Amino acid sequence: MTRIWPLATTLAGIVTLAACGDASPPDAGESDADSETLVEALARPDPGSCPPPQYAYNEEEFGPRTDPLVIAPALSAIAATDQTNIAVTTLGGGQVCQDASWLLNLGDGQMLQGSRFLALPWGAFEAFGTFLFDRSGGGQVVEVGEMPVFSPSSARVAALQITQSGFGGLESLAIWQVERTGLRELFRLPDGHNLAWTFQDYDDFRIDRWAGEDCLNIGAVAYKDAEAAGFDWDKAQRTPFHAREADGWKISPGGC
């Protein structure tokens, strides 16, 4: 499950800037994709130009913040932070912002589906989650709790988070349609659907994989199996669950 992660200095799959020197405009024969890549490489994230934060960092409770949130150096070509915002460049050379004034820590981050998506874990006081930045169009940010999983066709993306603390950013099962530009939410368990209570004997829920485009294979660890493994969650026996679209995405025992 997502927690407050240490930062790393490397990250595979990120788009890097070209070597220093004058950048020539794209040739007339270059494809739109080549032109978009050039625009992306030249764009620089600027958190100082983001809107004022919605929430305020509580200095009385957490102490004064004198430094900006630290983001992995490998993300510096497309993402930057200051004391209040995260700025991520879009593929078209724009920028999308996320209020970060209430955060304490950012995780390593992971690029998904090429360079279109950035999944960025975050930690706050007794809270944690993952922002999914969609860099298409004007940019979009959705909370996915844990690392999301794309369907085989990449037309859908699902996120699942169930914790006993209830302090996760999602605490639900949600599914989005991946449009040409942006994400459109298809499903989310209703507010008040207490998954932690329903599955109080289990923890470490994860989406293992999609089965086609309409069923999710999910795994979790029963506490008795975690205890048998010395609470080494990675070695503990996992119990299969699934969620099928035809059943309203209800989480049920067994695989797809």
C-alpha positions in Angstrom: 0.0 0.0 0.0 1.1 3.5 -0.6 2.9 5.2 2.3 5.3 8.1 2.7 8.0 6.8 0.3 11.7 7.7 0.2 12.8 9.6 -2.9 14.8 8.0 -5.7 17.2 9.7 -8.1 16.4 7.5 -11.1 13.2 6.7 -12.9 12.8 4.7 -16.1 10.7 5.9 -18.9 10.8 9.6 -18.3 11.2 12.1 -21.2 14.5 14.0 -20.8 15.7 17.3 -22.2 17.9 17.5 -25.2 21.5 18.4 -24.8 22.4 22.1 -24.3 22.4 24.2 -27.5 20.0 26.0 -29.8 16.8 24.0 -30.5 15.9 24.1 -34.2 12.2 24.2 -35.1 10.7 21.0 -36.5 11.1 20.4 -40.2 8.0 20.8 -42.3 8.0 17.0 -42.9 8.0 16.1 -39.2 4.9 14.4 -37.8 2.6 15.9 -35.2 4.0 13.5 -32.7 7.5 14.7 -33.3 6.4 18.3 -32.9 4.6 17.5 -29.7 7.7 15.8 -28.3 9.7 19.0 -29.1 7.1 21.2 -27.4 7.1 18.9 -24.4 10.9 19.0 -24.1 11.0 22.8 -24.2 8.2 23.4 -21.7 9.3 24.0 -18.1 7.1 23.5 -15.0 6.5 26.7 -13.0 4.7 26.1 -9.7 4.9 29.8 -8.9 2.4 30.5 -11.6 -0.2 28.0 -10.1 -3.4 29.3 -8.4 -3.3 30.0 -4.6 -3.6 26.8 -2.5 -7.0 25.7 -1.3 -5.6 24.5 2.1 -2.9 25.9 4.3 0.0 24.1 5.9 -0.4 24.1 9.6 2.9 25.4 11.0 1.6 25.3 14.6 1.0 21.6 14.3 3.8 20.5 12.0 6.4 23.2 12.4 7.6 25.8 9.9 8.2 24.7 6.3 11.2 26.5 4.9 11.9 24.3 1.9 9.7 23.2 -1.0 8.4 19.7 -1.3 11.2 17.5 -2.8 10.4 15.8 -6.0 12.6 13.1 -7.6 15.3 14.7 -9.7 14.4 12.4 -12.6 11.1 14.1 -12.9 12.5 17.6 -13.1 12.0 17.8 -16.9 8.2 17.7 -16.4 7.4 18.4 -12.7 8.4 21.0 -10.1 7.2 22.0 -6.6 7.4 24.9 -4.3 6.0 25.2 -0.8 2.4 25.2 -2.0 2.0 23.6 -5.4 3.0 20.8 -7.8 3.3 21.8 -11.4 3.4 19.2 -14.2 3.8 20.2 -17.9 1.3 18.9 -20.4 2.2 17.2 -23.7 1.2 20.3 -25.6 3.4 22.6 -23.6 0.9 23.8 -21.0 0.8 23.1 -17.3 -1.5 21.4 -14.8 -1.3 22.3 -11.1 -2.1 20.4 -7.9 -2.4 22.0 -4.5 0.3 20.5 -2.3 0.2 22.9 0.7 -1.0 20.2 3.1 1.5 17.5 2.0 4.6 16.4 3.9 6.3 14.2 1.4 6.2 13.0 -2.3 7.2 9.6 -3.5 9.3 8.6 -6.5 6.6 8.8 -9.1 6.1 6.6 -12.2 5.4 7.4 -15.8 2.6 5.3 -17.3 1.4 4.7 -20.9 4.6 6.3 -22.3 4.8 9.9 -21.1 1.1 10.7 -21.0 0.5 9.9 -17.3 2.5 10.5 -14.1 1.5 8.6 -11.0 2.9 10.5 -8.0 2.5 9.1 -4.4 2.1 11.6 -1.6 2.1 11.6 2.2 0.5 13.9 4.6 -0.3 13.9 8.3 -2.0 10.5 8.9 -3.0 10.4 5.2 -1.5 9.1 2.0 -2.5 8.5 -1.6 -1.4 8.9 -5.2 -2.1 11.7 -7.7 -2.6 10.6 -11.4 -1.6 13.4 -13.7 -3.0 13.1 -17.2 -0.8 15.3 -19.4 -3.1 15.2 -22.4 -5.0 18.4 -23.5 -5.1 21.0 -20.8 -4.1 18.4 -18.1 -6.1 16.7 -15.4 -5.4 15.3 -11.9 -7.4 12.5 -10.2 -6.8 10.8 -6.9 -6.2 7.1 -7.3 -5.0 6.1 -3.8 -2.6 3.4 -5.0 -0.8 2.7 -8.3 -3.5 2.4 -11.0 -3.8 -0.4 -13.5 -4.7 0.0 -17.2 -6.8 -2.5 -19.1 -5.3 -4.6 -22.0 -6.5 -2.1 -24.6 -5.4 0.9 -22.4 -9.0 2.2 -22.9 -9.7 2.0 -19.1 -7.8 2.5 -15.9 -8.8 1.2 -12.5 -7.7 2.1 -9.0 -8.4 0.3 -5.7 -7.6 1.4 -2.2 -8.9 -0.3 1.0 -7.1 0.4 4.3 -8.1 -0.4 7.8 -7.1 3.1 8.9 -9.4 4.7 6.3 -6.9 7.5 5.8 -6.1 6.8 2.1 -6.8 9.3 -0.6 -9.3 7.1 -2.5 -10.6 4.4 -0.1 -12.8 3.0 -2.9 -12.8 1.2 -6.2 -12.9 3.6 -9.2 -12.7 3.1 -13.0 -12.1 5.8 -15.7 -12.4 5.7 -19.4 -9.3 6.9 -21.1 -10.5 9.4 -23.7 -8.3 10.9 -26.4 -8.0 13.9 -24.2 -8.6 13.4 -20.5 -10.2 10.8 -18.2 -13.9 10.2 -17.8 -15.1 8.5 -14.6 -17.2 5.4 -15.3 -17.7 4.1 -11.8 -16.9 4.7 -8.2 -18.2 2.9 -5.1 -20.7 5.2 -3.4 -19.7 7.3 -0.5 -20.2 5.5 2.8 -19.5 2.1 1.2 -17.3 0.9 4.1 -14.9 -1.5 2.4 -12.6 -1.7 5.4 -15.6 -3.0 7.5 -16.7 -5.4 4.8 -13.3 -6.9 4.5 -12.1 -6.4 8.1 -10.2 -9.7 8.0 -8.1 -8.7 5.0 -5.5 -6.1 4.2 -3.0 -5.2 1.4 -5.7 -5.2 -1.4 -4.2 -4.8 -4.9 -5.5 -5.0 -8.4 -3.4 -7.9 -9.9 -4.6 -7.5 -13.5 -7.5 -6.9 -15.8 -9.3 -9.9 -17.4 -10.3 -8.4 -20.7 -12.0 -5.0 -20.4 -14.8 -5.8 -17.9 -13.3 -7.7 -15.0 -10.6 -7.0 -12.4 -8.6 -9.7 -10.7 -7.9 -8.5 -7.1 -5.7 -10.0 -4.4 -5.6 -9.4 -0.6 -4.0 -11.0 2.4 -6.0 -12.4 5.3 -4.6 -11.5 8.7 -4.2 -15.1 9.6 -2.0 -15.7 6.5 0.0 -12.6 7.3 0.6 -13.8 10.8 1.7 -17.2 9.4 4.2 -15.4 7.2 5.6 -13.4 10.1 3.7 -10.4 8.8 5.9 -10.4 5.7 3.1 -9.2 3.4 5.1 -10.0 0.3 5.5 -13.6 1.3 2.1 -14.2 2.7 -0.5 -16.2 0.9 -2.9 -14.0 -1.1 -6.6 -14.6 -1.4 -8.3 -13.9 -4.8 -11.2 -11.6 -5.3 -12.7 -10.0 -8.4 -14.9 -7.2 -9.6 -16.9 -7.6 -12.7 -18.7 -4.9 -14.7 -21.8 -7.1 -15.2 -22.1 -7.4 -11.4 -21.8 -3.6 -10.9 -18.1 -3.9 -10.1 -19.0 -5.5 -6.7 -15.9 -7.0 -5.0 -16.5 -10.7 -4.6 -14.5 -13.8 -3.7 -12.6 -15.7 -6.4 -11.0 -14.7 -9.6 -12.6 -13.5 -12.9 
